[in-house]
Amino acid sequence: MSNTTAPTAPGTAGNLLVCLVLEPFLLVTLLGAALAMMMYIHKKRRFDRLRHLLLSRYICDPAEELEDCEEELLAETVF
């Protein structure tokens, strides 16, 4: 019988610990970034719709009949 042992790779336990800590952190970070991007796009679309709605109301000529302006607004407003 010999008293020799097989050499192990140095730092294997350390690399495993780093992977166990970094992978969830990166996953949560990527999910948070994707959620923030979706919220930003949703907010931008809402502001664009509001801006177009308000812009069409200010373009309406007050000299025209009020009913004509309202019909134009209803025809242009599509959600």
mmCIF file of the N, C-alpha and C atoms, coordinates in Angstrom:
data_MODEL
# 
_entry.id   MODEL 
# 
loop_
_atom_site.group_PDB 
_atom_site.id 
_atom_site.type_symbol 
_atom_site.label_atom_id 
_atom_site.label_alt_id 
_atom_site.label_comp_id 
_atom_site.label_asym_id 
_atom_site.label_entity_id 
_atom_site.label_seq_id 
_atom_site.pdbx_PDB_ins_code 
_atom_site.Cartn_x 
_atom_site.Cartn_y 
_atom_site.Cartn_z 
_atom_site.occupancy 
_atom_site.B_iso_or_equiv 
_atom_site.pdbx_formal_charge 
_atom_site.auth_seq_id 
_atom_site.auth_comp_id 
_atom_site.auth_asym_id 
_atom_site.auth_atom_id 
_atom_site.pdbx_PDB_model_num 
ATOM 1   N N  . MET A 1 1  ? 0.824   -1.182 0.000   1.00 0.00 ? 1  MET A N  1 
ATOM 2   C CA . MET A 1 1  ? 0.000   0.000  0.000   1.00 0.00 ? 1  MET A CA 1 
ATOM 3   C C  . MET A 1 1  ? 0.863   1.239  0.000   1.00 0.00 ? 1  MET A C  1 
ATOM 4   N N  . SER A 1 2  ? 0.433   2.195  -0.811  1.00 0.00 ? 2  SER A N  1 
ATOM 5   C CA . SER A 1 2  ? 1.198   3.420  -0.800  1.00 0.00 ? 2  SER A CA 1 
ATOM 6   C C  . SER A 1 2  ? 0.342   4.514  -0.173  1.00 0.00 ? 2  SER A C  1 
ATOM 7   N N  . ASN A 1 3  ? 0.979   5.483  0.362   1.00 0.00 ? 3  ASN A N  1 
ATOM 8   C CA . ASN A 1 3  ? 0.298   6.590  1.039   1.00 0.00 ? 3  ASN A CA 1 
ATOM 9   C C  . ASN A 1 3  ? 0.144   7.811  0.144   1.00 0.00 ? 3  ASN A C  1 
ATOM 10  N N  . THR A 1 4  ? 0.137   7.652  -1.136  1.00 0.00 ? 4  THR A N  1 
ATOM 11  C CA . THR A 1 4  ? -0.003  8.804  -2.034  1.00 0.00 ? 4  THR A CA 1 
ATOM 12  C C  . THR A 1 4  ? -1.476  9.037  -2.335  1.00 0.00 ? 4  THR A C  1 
ATOM 13  N N  . THR A 1 5  ? -1.809  10.268 -2.531  1.00 0.00 ? 5  THR A N  1 
ATOM 14  C CA . THR A 1 5  ? -3.182  10.626 -2.900  1.00 0.00 ? 5  THR A CA 1 
ATOM 15  C C  . THR A 1 5  ? -3.167  11.278 -4.269  1.00 0.00 ? 5  THR A C  1 
ATOM 16  N N  . ALA A 1 6  ? -4.300  11.222 -4.925  1.00 0.00 ? 6  ALA A N  1 
ATOM 17  C CA . ALA A 1 6  ? -4.409  11.832 -6.252  1.00 0.00 ? 6  ALA A CA 1 
ATOM 18  C C  . ALA A 1 6  ? -4.497  13.341 -6.080  1.00 0.00 ? 6  ALA A C  1 
ATOM 19  N N  . PRO A 1 7  ? -3.765  14.095 -6.893  1.00 0.00 ? 7  PRO A N  1 
ATOM 20  C CA . PRO A 1 7  ? -3.820  15.563 -6.769  1.00 0.00 ? 7  PRO A CA 1 
ATOM 21  C C  . PRO A 1 7  ? -5.191  16.083 -7.222  1.00 0.00 ? 7  PRO A C  1 
ATOM 22  N N  . THR A 1 8  ? -5.672  17.058 -6.523  1.00 0.00 ? 8  THR A N  1 
ATOM 23  C CA . THR A 1 8  ? -6.935  17.699 -6.898  1.00 0.00 ? 8  THR A CA 1 
ATOM 24  C C  . THR A 1 8  ? -6.631  19.071 -7.491  1.00 0.00 ? 8  THR A C  1 
ATOM 25  N N  . ALA A 1 9  ? -7.561  19.552 -8.269  1.00 0.00 ? 9  ALA A N  1 
ATOM 26  C CA . ALA A 1 9  ? -7.370  20.860 -8.884  1.00 0.00 ? 9  ALA A CA 1 
ATOM 27  C C  . ALA A 1 9  ? -7.503  21.931 -7.806  1.00 0.00 ? 9  ALA A C  1 
ATOM 28  N N  . PRO A 1 10 ? -6.520  22.825 -7.713  1.00 0.00 ? 10 PRO A N  1 
ATOM 29  C CA . PRO A 1 10 ? -6.607  23.866 -6.693  1.00 0.00 ? 10 PRO A CA 1 
ATOM 30  C C  . PRO A 1 10 ? -7.714  24.866 -7.022  1.00 0.00 ? 10 PRO A C  1 
ATOM 31  N N  . GLY A 1 11 ? -8.459  25.271 -6.018  1.00 0.00 ? 11 GLY A N  1 
ATOM 32  C CA . GLY A 1 11 ? -9.481  26.288 -6.187  1.00 0.00 ? 11 GLY A CA 1 
ATOM 33  C C  . GLY A 1 11 ? -10.798 25.784 -6.720  1.00 0.00 ? 11 GLY A C  1 
ATOM 34  N N  . THR A 1 12 ? -11.012 24.485 -6.781  1.00 0.00 ? 12 THR A N  1 
ATOM 35  C CA . THR A 1 12 ? -12.268 23.952 -7.297  1.00 0.00 ? 12 THR A CA 1 
ATOM 36  C C  . THR A 1 12 ? -13.431 24.352 -6.402  1.00 0.00 ? 12 THR A C  1 
ATOM 37  N N  . ALA A 1 13 ? -13.249 24.296 -5.105  1.00 0.00 ? 13 ALA A N  1 
ATOM 38  C CA . ALA A 1 13 ? -14.311 24.673 -4.178  1.00 0.00 ? 13 ALA A CA 1 
ATOM 39  C C  . ALA A 1 13 ? -14.593 26.174 -4.277  1.00 0.00 ? 13 ALA A C  1 
ATOM 40  N N  . GLY A 1 14 ? -13.568 26.976 -4.478  1.00 0.00 ? 14 GLY A N  1 
ATOM 41  C CA . GLY A 1 14 ? -13.739 28.417 -4.618  1.00 0.00 ? 14 GLY A CA 1 
ATOM 42  C C  . GLY A 1 14 ? -14.498 28.778 -5.879  1.00 0.00 ? 14 GLY A C  1 
ATOM 43  N N  . ASN A 1 15 ? -14.206 28.095 -6.987  1.00 0.00 ? 15 ASN A N  1 
ATOM 44  C CA . ASN A 1 15 ? -14.905 28.361 -8.252  1.00 0.00 ? 15 ASN A CA 1 
ATOM 45  C C  . ASN A 1 15 ? -16.382 27.994 -8.154  1.00 0.00 ? 15 ASN A C  1 
ATOM 46  N N  . LEU A 1 16 ? -16.671 26.910 -7.441  1.00 0.00 ? 16 LEU A N  1 
ATOM 47  C CA . LEU A 1 16 ? -18.053 26.495 -7.273  1.00 0.00 ? 16 LEU A CA 1 
ATOM 48  C C  . LEU A 1 16 ? -18.823 27.536 -6.475  1.00 0.00 ? 16 LEU A C  1 
ATOM 49  N N  . LEU A 1 17 ? -18.203 28.060 -5.440  1.00 0.00 ? 17 LEU A N  1 
ATOM 50  C CA . LEU A 1 17 ? -18.864 29.078 -4.620  1.00 0.00 ? 17 LEU A CA 1 
ATOM 51  C C  . LEU A 1 17 ? -19.127 30.351 -5.434  1.00 0.00 ? 17 LEU A C  1 
ATOM 52  N N  . VAL A 1 18 ? -18.163 30.736 -6.249  1.00 0.00 ? 18 VAL A N  1 
ATOM 53  C CA . VAL A 1 18 ? -18.333 31.926 -7.089  1.00 0.00 ? 18 VAL A CA 1 
ATOM 54  C C  . VAL A 1 18 ? -19.478 31.713 -8.072  1.00 0.00 ? 18 VAL A C  1 
ATOM 55  N N  . CYS A 1 19 ? -19.575 30.534 -8.662  1.00 0.00 ? 19 CYS A N  1 
ATOM 56  C CA . CYS A 1 19 ? -20.662 30.249 -9.601  1.00 0.00 ? 19 CYS A CA 1 
ATOM 57  C C  . CYS A 1 19 ? -22.010 30.267 -8.891  1.00 0.00 ? 19 CYS A C  1 
ATOM 58  N N  . LEU A 1 20 ? -22.060 29.727 -7.686  1.00 0.00 ? 20 LEU A N  1 
ATOM 59  C CA . LEU A 1 20 ? -23.319 29.695 -6.951  1.00 0.00 ? 20 LEU A CA 1 
ATOM 60  C C  . LEU A 1 20 ? -23.779 31.086 -6.534  1.00 0.00 ? 20 LEU A C  1 
ATOM 61  N N  . VAL A 1 21 ? -22.864 32.021 -6.406  1.00 0.00 ? 21 VAL A N  1 
ATOM 62  C CA . VAL A 1 21 ? -23.219 33.385 -6.016  1.00 0.00 ? 21 VAL A CA 1 
ATOM 63  C C  . VAL A 1 21 ? -23.473 34.254 -7.255  1.00 0.00 ? 21 VAL A C  1 
ATOM 64  N N  . LEU A 1 22 ? -22.635 34.131 -8.271  1.00 0.00 ? 22 LEU A N  1 
ATOM 65  C CA . LEU A 1 22 ? -22.737 35.003 -9.443  1.00 0.00 ? 22 LEU A CA 1 
ATOM 66  C C  . LEU A 1 22 ? -23.915 34.678 -10.351 1.00 0.00 ? 22 LEU A C  1 
ATOM 67  N N  . GLU A 1 23 ? -24.222 33.402 -10.543 1.00 0.00 ? 23 GLU A N  1 
ATOM 68  C CA . GLU A 1 23 ? -25.304 33.043 -11.450 1.00 0.00 ? 23 GLU A CA 1 
ATOM 69  C C  . GLU A 1 23 ? -26.652 33.615 -11.008 1.00 0.00 ? 23 GLU A C  1 
ATOM 70  N N  . PRO A 1 24 ? -27.073 33.450 -9.753  1.00 0.00 ? 24 PRO A N  1 
ATOM 71  C CA . PRO A 1 24 ? -28.351 34.065 -9.356  1.00 0.00 ? 24 PRO A CA 1 
ATOM 72  C C  . PRO A 1 24 ? -28.316 35.597 -9.426  1.00 0.00 ? 24 PRO A C  1 
ATOM 73  N N  . PHE A 1 25 ? -27.185 36.187 -9.071  1.00 0.00 ? 25 PHE A N  1 
ATOM 74  C CA . PHE A 1 25 ? -27.059 37.642 -9.139  1.00 0.00 ? 25 PHE A CA 1 
ATOM 75  C C  . PHE A 1 25 ? -27.215 38.131 -10.573 1.00 0.00 ? 25 PHE A C  1 
ATOM 76  N N  . LEU A 1 26 ? -26.563 37.487 -11.513 1.00 0.00 ? 26 LEU A N  1 
ATOM 77  C CA . LEU A 1 26 ? -26.669 37.876 -12.919 1.00 0.00 ? 26 LEU A CA 1 
ATOM 78  C C  . LEU A 1 26 ? -28.083 37.636 -13.451 1.00 0.00 ? 26 LEU A C  1 
ATOM 79  N N  . LEU A 1 27 ? -28.713 36.544 -13.032 1.00 0.00 ? 27 LEU A N  1 
ATOM 80  C CA . LEU A 1 27 ? -30.066 36.249 -13.466 1.00 0.00 ? 27 LEU A CA 1 
ATOM 81  C C  . LEU A 1 27 ? -31.042 37.317 -12.973 1.00 0.00 ? 27 LEU A C  1 
ATOM 82  N N  . VAL A 1 28 ? -30.937 37.683 -11.710 1.00 0.00 ? 28 VAL A N  1 
ATOM 83  C CA . VAL A 1 28 ? -31.812 38.711 -11.148 1.00 0.00 ? 28 VAL A CA 1 
ATOM 84  C C  . VAL A 1 28 ? -31.545 40.060 -11.814 1.00 0.00 ? 28 VAL A C  1 
ATOM 85  N N  . THR A 1 29 ? -30.290 40.366 -12.080 1.00 0.00 ? 29 THR A N  1 
ATOM 86  C CA . THR A 1 29 ? -29.939 41.625 -12.740 1.00 0.00 ? 29 THR A CA 1 
ATOM 87  C C  . THR A 1 29 ? -30.521 41.689 -14.152 1.00 0.00 ? 29 THR A C  1 
ATOM 88  N N  . LEU A 1 30 ? -30.404 40.612 -14.913 1.00 0.00 ? 30 LEU A N  1 
ATOM 89  C CA . LEU A 1 30 ? -30.943 40.591 -16.275 1.00 0.00 ? 30 LEU A CA 1 
ATOM 90  C C  . LEU A 1 30 ? -32.472 40.677 -16.266 1.00 0.00 ? 30 LEU A C  1 
ATOM 91  N N  . LEU A 1 31 ? -33.116 39.974 -15.340 1.00 0.00 ? 31 LEU A N  1 
ATOM 92  C CA . LEU A 1 31 ? -34.571 40.065 -15.246 1.00 0.00 ? 31 LEU A CA 1 
ATOM 93  C C  . LEU A 1 31 ? -35.016 41.478 -14.860 1.00 0.00 ? 31 LEU A C  1 
ATOM 94  N N  . GLY A 1 32 ? -34.297 42.107 -13.953 1.00 0.00 ? 32 GLY A N  1 
ATOM 95  C CA . GLY A 1 32 ? -34.612 43.477 -13.563 1.00 0.00 ? 32 GLY A CA 1 
ATOM 96  C C  . GLY A 1 32 ? -34.429 44.450 -14.718 1.00 0.00 ? 32 GLY A C  1 
ATOM 97  N N  . ALA A 1 33 ? -33.386 44.263 -15.494 1.00 0.00 ? 33 ALA A N  1 
ATOM 98  C CA . ALA A 1 33 ? -33.149 45.135 -16.645 1.00 0.00 ? 33 ALA A CA 1 
ATOM 99  C C  . ALA A 1 33 ? -34.249 44.948 -17.704 1.00 0.00 ? 33 ALA A C  1 
ATOM 100 N N  . ALA A 1 34 ? -34.663 43.701 -17.929 1.00 0.00 ? 34 ALA A N  1 
ATOM 101 C CA . ALA A 1 34 ? -35.731 43.445 -18.895 1.00 0.00 ? 34 ALA A CA 1 
ATOM 102 C C  . ALA A 1 34 ? -37.048 44.060 -18.416 1.00 0.00 ? 34 ALA A C  1 
ATOM 103 N N  . LEU A 1 35 ? -37.340 43.952 -17.134 1.00 0.00 ? 35 LEU A N  1 
ATOM 104 C CA . LEU A 1 35 ? -38.559 44.534 -16.582 1.00 0.00 ? 35 LEU A CA 1 
ATOM 105 C C  . LEU A 1 35 ? -38.535 46.063 -16.679 1.00 0.00 ? 35 LEU A C  1 
ATOM 106 N N  . ALA A 1 36 ? -37.385 46.656 -16.385 1.00 0.00 ? 36 ALA A N  1 
ATOM 107 C CA . ALA A 1 36 ? -37.261 48.114 -16.486 1.00 0.00 ? 36 ALA A CA 1 
ATOM 108 C C  . ALA A 1 36 ? -37.449 48.569 -17.931 1.00 0.00 ? 36 ALA A C  1 
ATOM 109 N N  . MET A 1 37 ? -36.928 47.825 -18.876 1.00 0.00 ? 37 MET A N  1 
ATOM 110 C CA . MET A 1 37 ? -37.080 48.168 -20.297 1.00 0.00 ? 37 MET A CA 1 
ATOM 111 C C  . MET A 1 37 ? -38.543 48.077 -20.719 1.00 0.00 ? 37 MET A C  1 
ATOM 112 N N  . MET A 1 38 ? -39.238 47.029 -20.274 1.00 0.00 ? 38 MET A N  1 
ATOM 113 C CA . MET A 1 38 ? -40.652 46.886 -20.611 1.00 0.00 ? 38 MET A CA 1 
ATOM 114 C C  . MET A 1 38 ? -41.476 48.019 -20.009 1.00 0.00 ? 38 MET A C  1 
ATOM 115 N N  . MET A 1 39 ? -41.187 48.401 -18.781 1.00 0.00 ? 39 MET A N  1 
ATOM 116 C CA . MET A 1 39 ? -41.917 49.498 -18.141 1.00 0.00 ? 39 MET A CA 1 
ATOM 117 C C  . MET A 1 39 ? -41.658 50.814 -18.858 1.00 0.00 ? 39 MET A C  1 
ATOM 118 N N  . TYR A 1 40 ? -40.421 51.047 -19.289 1.00 0.00 ? 40 TYR A N  1 
ATOM 119 C CA . TYR A 1 40 ? -40.067 52.267 -20.017 1.00 0.00 ? 40 TYR A CA 1 
ATOM 120 C C  . TYR A 1 40 ? -40.820 52.341 -21.349 1.00 0.00 ? 40 TYR A C  1 
ATOM 121 N N  . ILE A 1 41 ? -40.862 51.226 -22.074 1.00 0.00 ? 41 ILE A N  1 
ATOM 122 C CA . ILE A 1 41 ? -41.545 51.209 -23.367 1.00 0.00 ? 41 ILE A CA 1 
ATOM 123 C C  . ILE A 1 41 ? -43.038 51.449 -23.181 1.00 0.00 ? 41 ILE A C  1 
ATOM 124 N N  . HIS A 1 42 ? -43.629 50.823 -22.162 1.00 0.00 ? 42 HIS A N  1 
ATOM 125 C CA . HIS A 1 42 ? -45.057 51.009 -21.889 1.00 0.00 ? 42 HIS A CA 1 
ATOM 126 C C  . HIS A 1 42 ? -45.360 52.468 -21.544 1.00 0.00 ? 42 HIS A C  1 
ATOM 127 N N  . LYS A 1 43 ? -44.520 53.068 -20.723 1.00 0.00 ? 43 LYS A N  1 
ATOM 128 C CA . LYS A 1 43 ? -44.721 54.465 -20.329 1.00 0.00 ? 43 LYS A CA 1 
ATOM 129 C C  . LYS A 1 43 ? -44.568 55.387 -21.538 1.00 0.00 ? 43 LYS A C  1 
ATOM 130 N N  . LYS A 1 44 ? -43.593 55.133 -22.384 1.00 0.00 ? 44 LYS A N  1 
ATOM 131 C CA . LYS A 1 44 ? -43.375 55.952 -23.569 1.00 0.00 ? 44 LYS A CA 1 
ATOM 132 C C  . LYS A 1 44 ? -44.566 55.864 -24.517 1.00 0.00 ? 44 LYS A C  1 
ATOM 133 N N  . ARG A 1 45 ? -45.118 54.671 -24.704 1.00 0.00 ? 45 ARG A N  1 
ATOM 134 C CA . ARG A 1 45 ? -46.287 54.524 -25.576 1.00 0.00 ? 45 ARG A CA 1 
ATOM 135 C C  . ARG A 1 45 ? -47.486 55.287 -25.027 1.00 0.00 ? 45 ARG A C  1 
ATOM 136 N N  . ARG A 1 46 ? -47.683 55.234 -23.709 1.00 0.00 ? 46 ARG A N  1 
ATOM 137 C CA . ARG A 1 46 ? -48.806 55.961 -23.106 1.00 0.00 ? 46 ARG A CA 1 
ATOM 138 C C  . ARG A 1 46 ? -48.651 57.459 -23.311 1.00 0.00 ? 46 ARG A C  1 
ATOM 139 N N  . PHE A 1 47 ? -47.442 57.986 -23.115 1.00 0.00 ? 47 PHE A N  1 
ATOM 140 C CA . PHE A 1 47 ? -47.220 59.416 -23.317 1.00 0.00 ? 47 PHE A CA 1 
ATOM 141 C C  . PHE A 1 47 ? -47.397 59.804 -24.778 1.00 0.00 ? 47 PHE A C  1 
ATOM 142 N N  . ASP A 1 48 ? -46.965 58.957 -25.693 1.00 0.00 ? 48 ASP A N  1 
ATOM 143 C CA . ASP A 1 48 ? -47.149 59.241 -27.117 1.00 0.00 ? 48 ASP A CA 1 
ATOM 144 C C  . ASP A 1 48 ? -48.631 59.296 -27.477 1.00 0.00 ? 48 ASP A C  1 
ATOM 145 N N  . ARG A 1 49 ? -49.414 58.335 -26.964 1.00 0.00 ? 49 ARG A N  1 
ATOM 146 C CA . ARG A 1 49 ? -50.854 58.360 -27.235 1.00 0.00 ? 49 ARG A CA 1 
ATOM 147 C C  . ARG A 1 49 ? -51.492 59.624 -26.672 1.00 0.00 ? 49 ARG A C  1 
ATOM 148 N N  . LEU A 1 50 ? -51.109 59.994 -25.464 1.00 0.00 ? 50 LEU A N  1 
ATOM 149 C CA . LEU A 1 50 ? -51.664 61.201 -24.854 1.00 0.00 ? 50 LEU A CA 1 
ATOM 150 C C  . LEU A 1 50 ? -51.268 62.442 -25.641 1.00 0.00 ? 50 LEU A C  1 
ATOM 151 N N  . ARG A 1 51 ? -50.013 62.508 -26.059 1.00 0.00 ? 51 ARG A N  1 
ATOM 152 C CA . ARG A 1 51 ? -49.554 63.660 -26.826 1.00 0.00 ? 51 ARG A CA 1 
ATOM 153 C C  . ARG A 1 51 ? -50.316 63.785 -28.134 1.00 0.00 ? 51 ARG A C  1 
ATOM 154 N N  . HIS A 1 52 ? -50.523 62.676 -28.844 1.00 0.00 ? 52 HIS A N  1 
ATOM 155 C CA . HIS A 1 52 ? -51.257 62.727 -30.105 1.00 0.00 ? 52 HIS A CA 1 
ATOM 156 C C  . HIS A 1 52 ? -52.716 63.104 -29.873 1.00 0.00 ? 52 HIS A C  1 
ATOM 157 N N  . LEU A 1 53 ? -53.292 62.634 -28.783 1.00 0.00 ? 53 LEU A N  1 
ATOM 158 C CA . LEU A 1 53 ? -54.674 62.986 -28.476 1.00 0.00 ? 53 LEU A CA 1 
ATOM 159 C C  . LEU A 1 53 ? -54.803 64.479 -28.187 1.00 0.00 ? 53 LEU A C  1 
ATOM 160 N N  . LEU A 1 54 ? -53.894 65.005 -27.363 1.00 0.00 ? 54 LEU A N  1 
ATOM 161 C CA . LEU A 1 54 ? -53.961 66.422 -27.021 1.00 0.00 ? 54 LEU A CA 1 
ATOM 162 C C  . LEU A 1 54 ? -53.591 67.309 -28.198 1.00 0.00 ? 54 LEU A C  1 
ATOM 163 N N  . LEU A 1 55 ? -52.656 66.867 -29.003 1.00 0.00 ? 55 LEU A N  1 
ATOM 164 C CA . LEU A 1 55 ? -52.253 67.642 -30.174 1.00 0.00 ? 55 LEU A CA 1 
ATOM 165 C C  . LEU A 1 55 ? -53.421 67.795 -31.137 1.00 0.00 ? 55 LEU A C  1 
ATOM 166 N N  . SER A 1 56 ? -54.187 66.747 -31.325 1.00 0.00 ? 56 SER A N  1 
ATOM 167 C CA . SER A 1 56 ? -55.324 66.838 -32.247 1.00 0.00 ? 56 SER A CA 1 
ATOM 168 C C  . SER A 1 56 ? -56.396 67.776 -31.696 1.00 0.00 ? 56 SER A C  1 
ATOM 169 N N  . ARG A 1 57 ? -56.496 67.899 -30.400 1.00 0.00 ? 57 ARG A N  1 
ATOM 170 C CA . ARG A 1 57 ? -57.476 68.815 -29.826 1.00 0.00 ? 57 ARG A CA 1 
ATOM 171 C C  . ARG A 1 57 ? -57.045 70.272 -30.008 1.00 0.00 ? 57 ARG A C  1 
ATOM 172 N N  . TYR A 1 58 ? -55.741 70.535 -29.956 1.00 0.00 ? 58 TYR A N  1 
ATOM 173 C CA . TYR A 1 58 ? -55.269 71.905 -30.124 1.00 0.00 ? 58 TYR A CA 1 
ATOM 174 C C  . TYR A 1 58 ? -55.249 72.334 -31.585 1.00 0.00 ? 58 TYR A C  1 
ATOM 175 N N  . ILE A 1 59 ? -55.189 71.385 -32.496 1.00 0.00 ? 59 ILE A N  1 
ATOM 176 C CA . ILE A 1 59 ? -55.179 71.703 -33.917 1.00 0.00 ? 59 ILE A CA 1 
ATOM 177 C C  . ILE A 1 59 ? -56.564 72.129 -34.388 1.00 0.00 ? 59 ILE A C  1 
ATOM 178 N N  . CYS A 1 60 ? -57.588 71.675 -33.726 1.00 0.00 ? 60 CYS A N  1 
ATOM 179 C CA . CYS A 1 60 ? -58.966 71.964 -34.129 1.00 0.00 ? 60 CYS A CA 1 
ATOM 180 C C  . CYS A 1 60 ? -59.190 73.481 -34.166 1.00 0.00 ? 60 CYS A C  1 
ATOM 181 N N  . ASP A 1 61 ? -59.705 73.954 -35.260 1.00 0.00 ? 61 ASP A N  1 
ATOM 182 C CA . ASP A 1 61 ? -59.934 75.387 -35.458 1.00 0.00 ? 61 ASP A CA 1 
ATOM 183 C C  . ASP A 1 61 ? -61.199 75.822 -34.720 1.00 0.00 ? 61 ASP A C  1 
ATOM 184 N N  . PRO A 1 62 ? -61.109 76.792 -33.829 1.00 0.00 ? 62 PRO A N  1 
ATOM 185 C CA . PRO A 1 62 ? -62.301 77.221 -33.091 1.00 0.00 ? 62 PRO A CA 1 
ATOM 186 C C  . PRO A 1 62 ? -63.339 77.906 -33.978 1.00 0.00 ? 62 PRO A C  1 
ATOM 187 N N  . ALA A 1 63 ? -62.943 78.335 -35.162 1.00 0.00 ? 63 ALA A N  1 
ATOM 188 C CA . ALA A 1 63 ? -63.897 78.974 -36.057 1.00 0.00 ? 63 ALA A CA 1 
ATOM 189 C C  . ALA A 1 63 ? -64.856 77.954 -36.672 1.00 0.00 ? 63 ALA A C  1 
ATOM 190 N N  . GLU A 1 64 ? -64.428 76.686 -36.719 1.00 0.00 ? 64 GLU A N  1 
ATOM 191 C CA . GLU A 1 64 ? -65.291 75.643 -37.251 1.00 0.00 ? 64 GLU A CA 1 
ATOM 192 C C  . GLU A 1 64 ? -66.400 75.343 -36.248 1.00 0.00 ? 64 GLU A C  1 
ATOM 193 N N  . GLU A 1 65 ? -67.382 74.670 -36.722 1.00 0.00 ? 65 GLU A N  1 
ATOM 194 C CA . GLU A 1 65 ? -68.442 74.264 -35.811 1.00 0.00 ? 65 GLU A CA 1 
ATOM 195 C C  . GLU A 1 65 ? -67.900 73.236 -34.829 1.00 0.00 ? 65 GLU A C  1 
ATOM 196 N N  . LEU A 1 66 ? -68.395 73.276 -33.631 1.00 0.00 ? 66 LEU A N  1 
ATOM 197 C CA . LEU A 1 66 ? -67.914 72.393 -32.581 1.00 0.00 ? 66 LEU A CA 1 
ATOM 198 C C  . LEU A 1 66 ? -68.178 70.935 -32.907 1.00 0.00 ? 66 LEU A C  1 
ATOM 199 N N  . GLU A 1 67 ? -69.285 70.657 -33.556 1.00 0.00 ? 67 GLU A N  1 
ATOM 200 C CA . GLU A 1 67 ? -69.622 69.273 -33.869 1.00 0.00 ? 67 GLU A CA 1 
ATOM 201 C C  . GLU A 1 67 ? -68.624 68.671 -34.856 1.00 0.00 ? 67 GLU A C  1 
ATOM 202 N N  . ASP A 1 68 ? -68.162 69.461 -35.817 1.00 0.00 ? 68 ASP A N  1 
ATOM 203 C CA . ASP A 1 68 ? -67.194 68.968 -36.783 1.00 0.00 ? 68 ASP A CA 1 
ATOM 204 C C  . ASP A 1 68 ? -65.886 68.591 -36.097 1.00 0.00 ? 68 ASP A C  1 
ATOM 205 N N  . CYS A 1 69 ? -65.438 69.416 -35.159 1.00 0.00 ? 69 CYS A N  1 
ATOM 206 C CA . CYS A 1 69 ? -64.205 69.127 -34.434 1.00 0.00 ? 69 CYS A CA 1 
ATOM 207 C C  . CYS A 1 69 ? -64.337 67.846 -33.628 1.00 0.00 ? 69 CYS A C  1 
ATOM 208 N N  . GLU A 1 70 ? -65.471 67.675 -32.974 1.00 0.00 ? 70 GLU A N  1 
ATOM 209 C CA . GLU A 1 70 ? -65.677 66.477 -32.170 1.00 0.00 ? 70 GLU A CA 1 
ATOM 210 C C  . GLU A 1 70 ? -65.709 65.235 -33.050 1.00 0.00 ? 70 GLU A C  1 
ATOM 211 N N  . GLU A 1 71 ? -66.311 65.312 -34.207 1.00 0.00 ? 71 GLU A N  1 
ATOM 212 C CA . GLU A 1 71 ? -66.351 64.167 -35.117 1.00 0.00 ? 71 GLU A CA 1 
ATOM 213 C C  . GLU A 1 71 ? -64.947 63.822 -35.604 1.00 0.00 ? 71 GLU A C  1 
ATOM 214 N N  . GLU A 1 72 ? -64.124 64.816 -35.894 1.00 0.00 ? 72 GLU A N  1 
ATOM 215 C CA . GLU A 1 72 ? -62.750 64.576 -36.316 1.00 0.00 ? 72 GLU A CA 1 
ATOM 216 C C  . GLU A 1 72 ? -61.958 63.887 -35.205 1.00 0.00 ? 72 GLU A C  1 
ATOM 217 N N  . LEU A 1 73 ? -62.139 64.352 -33.988 1.00 0.00 ? 73 LEU A N  1 
ATOM 218 C CA . LEU A 1 73 ? -61.424 63.760 -32.860 1.00 0.00 ? 73 LEU A CA 1 
ATOM 219 C C  . LEU A 1 73 ? -61.838 62.320 -32.647 1.00 0.00 ? 73 LEU A C  1 
ATOM 220 N N  . LEU A 1 74 ? -63.114 62.042 -32.750 1.00 0.00 ? 74 LEU A N  1 
ATOM 221 C CA . LEU A 1 74 ? -63.587 60.677 -32.559 1.00 0.00 ? 74 LEU A CA 1 
ATOM 222 C C  . LEU A 1 74 ? -63.107 59.768 -33.678 1.00 0.00 ? 74 LEU A C  1 
ATOM 223 N N  . ALA A 1 75 ? -63.027 60.285 -34.873 1.00 0.00 ? 75 ALA A N  1 
ATOM 224 C CA . ALA A 1 75 ? -62.567 59.477 -36.002 1.00 0.00 ? 75 ALA A CA 1 
ATOM 225 C C  . ALA A 1 75 ? -61.071 59.179 -35.910 1.00 0.00 ? 75 ALA A C  1 
ATOM 226 N N  . GLU A 1 76 ? -60.290 60.111 -35.408 1.00 0.00 ? 76 GLU A N  1 
ATOM 227 C CA . GLU A 1 76 ? -58.835 59.924 -35.335 1.00 0.00 ? 76 GLU A CA 1 
ATOM 228 C C  . GLU A 1 76 ? -58.412 59.112 -34.114 1.00 0.00 ? 76 GLU A C  1 
ATOM 229 N N  . THR A 1 77 ? -59.188 59.115 -33.056 1.00 0.00 ? 77 THR A N  1 
ATOM 230 C CA . THR A 1 77 ? -58.807 58.447 -31.825 1.00 0.00 ? 77 THR A CA 1 
ATOM 231 C C  . THR A 1 77 ? -59.109 56.962 -31.939 1.00 0.00 ? 77 THR A C  1 
ATOM 232 N N  . VAL A 1 78 ? -58.022 56.176 -32.059 1.00 0.00 ? 78 VAL A N  1 
ATOM 233 C CA . VAL A 1 78 ? -58.145 54.722 -32.115 1.00 0.00 ? 78 VAL A CA 1 
ATOM 234 C C  . VAL A 1 78 ? -57.158 54.144 -31.125 1.00 0.00 ? 78 VAL A C  1 
ATOM 235 N N  . PHE A 1 79 ? -57.673 53.401 -30.175 1.00 0.00 ? 79 PHE A N  1 
ATOM 236 C CA . PHE A 1 79 ? -56.779 52.791 -29.185 1.00 0.00 ? 79 PHE A CA 1 
ATOM 237 C C  . PHE A 1 79 ? -56.639 51.362 -29.470 1.00 0.00 ? 79 PHE A C  1 
# 
